[in-house]
Amino acid sequence: MDDSKRLPYETIASAAARLGLSADALRARCRRAQRRDGRRVVAELGGGITAIKLGRRSWRVLFPPAPGPTPAPAGGRSI
């Protein structure tokens, strides 16, 4: 897979800092929410945040994309 198609997964440490948690607390949440998805182990953490398990203890976290600007109403007039 080339770099342009690679998903922006974050390490547990950087994701924990973004969420205001310790790395151990985030790992614990991942363990409690983990389930099999084919050959992968994933954890849906809520709010569109997903973690994927890479090994025995290694996780990577994917945050949903930031919402874009709200489009202007049709006709160019707002109420």
MDTraj code that builds the backbone (N, CA, C; nanometers):
import mdtraj as md
import numpy as np

residues = "MET ASP ASP SER LYS ARG LEU PRO TYR GLU THR ILE ALA SER ALA ALA ALA ARG LEU GLY LEU SER ALA ASP ALA LEU ARG ALA ARG CYS ARG ARG ALA GLN ARG ARG ASP GLY ARG ARG VAL VAL ALA GLU LEU GLY GLY GLY ILE THR ALA ILE LYS LEU GLY ARG ARG SER TRP ARG VAL LEU PHE PRO PRO ALA PRO GLY PRO THR PRO ALA PRO ALA GLY GLY ARG SER ILE".split()
xyz = np.array([
    [0.0849, -0.1175, 0.0000],
    [0.0000, 0.0000, 0.0000],
    [0.0894, 0.1237, 0.0000],
    [0.0601, 0.2194, -0.0873],
    [0.1420, 0.3402, -0.0879],
    [0.0983, 0.4356, 0.0239],
    [0.1817, 0.5315, 0.0555],
    [0.1575, 0.6203, 0.1688],
    [0.0325, 0.7057, 0.1530],
    [-0.0110, 0.7340, 0.0312],
    [-0.1279, 0.8182, 0.0115],
    [-0.2567, 0.7479, 0.0554],
    [-0.2563, 0.6142, 0.0614],
    [-0.3753, 0.5395, 0.0993],
    [-0.3674, 0.4853, 0.2418],
    [-0.2569, 0.5112, 0.3111],
    [-0.2391, 0.4604, 0.4464],
    [-0.3260, 0.5405, 0.5427],
    [-0.3967, 0.4700, 0.6319],
    [-0.4808, 0.5371, 0.7294],
    [-0.3949, 0.5997, 0.8383],
    [-0.4381, 0.7120, 0.8927],
    [-0.3585, 0.7832, 0.9931],
    [-0.3766, 0.7256, 1.1345],
    [-0.3327, 0.6019, 1.1548],
    [-0.3405, 0.5409, 1.2869],
    [-0.2402, 0.6068, 1.3803],
    [-0.2796, 0.6244, 1.5060],
    [-0.1919, 0.6829, 1.6067],
    [-0.1506, 0.5768, 1.7074],
    [-0.0375, 0.5983, 1.7709],
    [0.0062, 0.5079, 1.8762],
    [-0.0831, 0.5272, 1.9984],
    [-0.0781, 0.4310, 2.0889],
    [-0.1545, 0.4412, 2.2129],
    [-0.1143, 0.5664, 2.2899],
    [0.0153, 0.5963, 2.2958],
    [0.0622, 0.7124, 2.3722],
    [0.0054, 0.8430, 2.3166],
    [0.0098, 0.8621, 2.1854],
    [-0.0410, 0.9874, 2.1287],
    [-0.1935, 0.9937, 2.1346],
    [-0.2604, 0.8801, 2.1159],
    [-0.4067, 0.8784, 2.1255],
    [-0.4518, 0.9043, 2.2695],
    [-0.3804, 0.8474, 2.3663],
    [-0.4154, 0.8696, 2.5070],
    [-0.4002, 1.0172, 2.5429],
    [-0.2957, 1.0803, 2.4942],
    [-0.2765, 1.2232, 2.5210],
    [-0.3897, 1.3054, 2.4604],
    [-0.4329, 1.2684, 2.3409],
    [-0.5435, 1.3387, 2.2751],
    [-0.6747, 1.3225, 2.3506],
    [-0.6921, 1.2058, 2.4137],
    [-0.8164, 1.1761, 2.4846],
    [-0.8098, 1.2140, 2.6325],
    [-0.6944, 1.2548, 2.6800],
    [-0.6811, 1.2918, 2.8201],
    [-0.6776, 1.1714, 2.9130],
    [-0.6236, 1.0597, 2.8657],
    [-0.6128, 0.9367, 2.9439],
    [-0.4666, 0.8976, 2.9572],
    [-0.4394, 0.8051, 3.0469],
    [-0.3060, 0.7456, 3.0496],
    [-0.3028, 0.6345, 2.9443],
    [-0.1845, 0.5986, 2.9017],
    [-0.1706, 0.4926, 2.8015],
    [-0.2253, 0.3606, 2.8565],
    [-0.2008, 0.3323, 2.9848],
    [-0.2517, 0.2084, 3.0449],
    [-0.4042, 0.2061, 3.0483],
    [-0.4664, 0.3201, 3.0774],
    [-0.6128, 0.3271, 3.0800],
    [-0.6715, 0.3040, 2.9407],
    [-0.6075, 0.3603, 2.8382],
    [-0.6560, 0.3404, 2.7015],
    [-0.6381, 0.1951, 2.6587],
    [-0.5250, 0.1335, 2.6947],
    [-0.5072, -0.0092, 2.6647],
    [-0.6149, -0.0930, 2.7321],
    [-0.6495, -0.0595, 2.8561],
    [-0.7535, -0.1337, 2.9278],
    [-0.8880, -0.1194, 2.8573],
    [-0.9194, 0.0003, 2.8103],
    [-1.0451, 0.0194, 2.7360],
    [-1.0456, -0.0627, 2.6078],
    [-0.9312, -0.0676, 2.5411],
    [-0.9204, -0.1474, 2.4187],
    [-0.9416, -0.2953, 2.4500],
    [-0.8809, -0.3433, 2.5574],
    [-0.8977, -0.4850, 2.5955],
    [-1.0440, -0.5179, 2.6248],
    [-1.1114, -0.4295, 2.6953],
    [-1.2519, -0.4564, 2.7308],
    [-1.3441, -0.4528, 2.6093],
    [-1.3109, -0.3713, 2.5100],
    [-1.3974, -0.3562, 2.3928],
    [-1.3554, -0.4432, 2.2749],
    [-1.2476, -0.5199, 2.2873],
    [-1.1964, -0.5934, 2.1716],
    [-1.2904, -0.7043, 2.1262],
    [-1.2915, -0.7257, 1.9938],
    [-1.3673, -0.8351, 1.9315],
    [-1.2972, -0.8731, 1.8029],
    [-1.3250, -0.9931, 1.7582],
    [-1.2660, -1.0416, 1.6326],
    [-1.3457, -0.9880, 1.5145],
    [-1.2733, -0.9485, 1.4119],
    [-1.3321, -0.9043, 1.2857],
    [-1.2522, -0.9735, 1.1765],
    [-1.2947, -1.0950, 1.1418],
    [-1.2163, -1.1767, 1.0492],
    [-1.0890, -1.2208, 1.1191],
    [-0.9748, -1.1878, 1.0614],
    [-0.8458, -1.2234, 1.1227],
    [-0.7923, -1.1134, 1.2133],
    [-0.8590, -0.9980, 1.2150],
    [-0.8129, -0.8852, 1.2955],
    [-0.8846, -0.8807, 1.4301],
    [-0.8246, -0.8128, 1.5249],
    [-0.8890, -0.7825, 1.6527],
    [-0.9053, -0.6317, 1.6572],
    [-1.0295, -0.5861, 1.6719],
    [-1.0590, -0.4430, 1.6739],
    [-1.1359, -0.4084, 1.8005],
    [-1.1326, -0.2813, 1.8369],
    [-1.2085, -0.2310, 1.9509],
    [-1.2753, -0.1010, 1.9090],
    [-1.4075, -0.0982, 1.9133],
    [-1.4825, 0.0236, 1.8854],
    [-1.4928, 0.0987, 2.0174],
    [-1.4334, 0.2177, 2.0248],
    [-1.4255, 0.2908, 2.1503],
    [-1.5307, 0.4002, 2.1635],
    [-1.6161, 0.4140, 2.0640],
    [-1.7213, 0.5149, 2.0688],
    [-1.6790, 0.6426, 1.9991],
    [-1.7757, 0.7176, 1.9530],
    [-1.7475, 0.8437, 1.8862],
    [-1.6717, 0.8274, 1.7556],
    [-1.6782, 0.7090, 1.6961],
    [-1.6083, 0.6835, 1.5713],
    [-1.4617, 0.6466, 1.5891],
    [-1.4160, 0.6342, 1.7136],
    [-1.2765, 0.5994, 1.7412],
    [-1.2636, 0.4478, 1.7413],
    [-1.1687, 0.3967, 1.6633],
    [-1.1473, 0.2532, 1.6497],
    [-1.0010, 0.2213, 1.6782],
    [-0.9780, 0.1113, 1.7489],
    [-0.8417, 0.0643, 1.7735],
    [-0.8253, -0.0712, 1.7075],
    [-0.7061, -0.0986, 1.6571],
    [-0.6756, -0.2269, 1.5961],
    [-0.5535, -0.2844, 1.6671],
    [-0.5596, -0.4122, 1.6982],
    [-0.4513, -0.4784, 1.7696],
    [-0.3513, -0.5325, 1.6683],
    [-0.2231, -0.5031, 1.6925],
    [-0.1189, -0.5449, 1.5991],
    [-0.0405, -0.6654, 1.6477],
    [-0.0349, -0.6876, 1.7745],
    [0.0409, -0.8000, 1.8300],
    [-0.0223, -0.8399, 1.9624],
    [0.0592, -0.8907, 2.0525],
    [0.0054, -0.9318, 2.1826],
    [-0.0391, -0.8135, 2.2663],
    [0.0310, -0.6999, 2.2571],
    [0.0007, -0.5856, 2.3415],
    [-0.0051, -0.4540, 2.2639],
    [0.0288, -0.4547, 2.1389],
    [0.0403, -0.3325, 2.0609],
    [-0.0922, -0.2968, 1.9940],
    [-0.1358, -0.1740, 2.0129],
    [-0.2580, -0.1225, 1.9528],
    [-0.2261, 0.0028, 1.8724],
    [-0.3084, 0.0314, 1.7714],
    [-0.3056, 0.1577, 1.6993],
    [-0.4491, 0.2101, 1.6976],
    [-0.4631, 0.3409, 1.7054],
    [-0.5947, 0.4032, 1.7200],
    [-0.6215, 0.4922, 1.5993],
    [-0.7441, 0.4829, 1.5470],
    [-0.7872, 0.5632, 1.4331],
    [-0.8997, 0.6550, 1.4788],
    [-0.8797, 0.7857, 1.4620],
    [-0.9825, 0.8832, 1.4940],
    [-1.0620, 0.9149, 1.3676],
    [-1.1902, 0.9502, 1.3817],
    [-1.2684, 0.9854, 1.2629],
    [-1.2158, 1.1163, 1.2040],
    [-1.2390, 1.1386, 1.0755],
    [-1.1932, 1.2636, 1.0145],
    [-1.2671, 1.3824, 1.0754],
    [-1.1992, 1.4948, 1.0829],
    [-1.2608, 1.6169, 1.1356],
    [-1.3685, 1.6627, 1.0379],
    [-1.4799, 1.7123, 1.0907],
    [-1.5860, 1.7592, 1.0004],
    [-1.5395, 1.8821, 0.9227],
    [-1.5812, 1.8894, 0.7994],
    [-1.5447, 2.0026, 0.7146],
    [-1.6350, 2.1210, 0.7429],
    [-1.6154, 2.2295, 0.6721],
    [-1.7012, 2.3468, 0.6914],
    [-1.8435, 2.3171, 0.6465],
    [-1.9375, 2.3791, 0.7116],
    [-2.0784, 2.3616, 0.6764],
    [-2.1059, 2.4357, 0.5462],
    [-2.1679, 2.3683, 0.4487],
    [-2.1938, 2.4359, 0.3211],
    [-2.2974, 2.5465, 0.3384],
    [-2.2845, 2.6509, 0.2555],
    [-2.3810, 2.7616, 0.2576],
    [-2.5150, 2.7126, 0.2042],
    [-2.6236, 2.7657, 0.2549],
    [-2.7544, 2.7245, 0.2042],
    [-2.7705, 2.7603, 0.0567],
    [-2.8535, 2.6816, -0.0118],
    [-2.8777, 2.7065, -0.1535],
    [-2.9440, 2.8431, -0.1698],
    [-2.9106, 2.9158, -0.2715],
    [-2.9686, 3.0467, -0.2953],
    [-2.8837, 3.1585, -0.2360],
    [-2.7859, 3.1246, -0.1546],
    [-2.6955, 3.2236, -0.1007],
    [-2.7545, 3.3095, 0.0106],
    [-2.8723, 3.2748, 0.0574],
    [-2.9367, 3.3543, 0.1615],
    [-2.9498, 3.2751, 0.2877],
    [-2.9188, 3.3344, 0.4006],
    [-2.9408, 3.2635, 0.5271],
    [-3.0528, 3.3315, 0.6037],
    [-3.1122, 3.2561, 0.6891],
    [-3.2281, 3.3076, 0.7657],
    [-3.1801, 3.3641, 0.8961],
])
top = md.Topology()
chain = top.add_chain()
for i, resn in enumerate(residues, 1):
    res = top.add_residue(resn, chain, resSeq=i)
    for name in ("N", "CA", "C"):
        top.add_atom(name, md.element.get_by_symbol(name[0]), res)
traj = md.Trajectory(xyz[None], top)
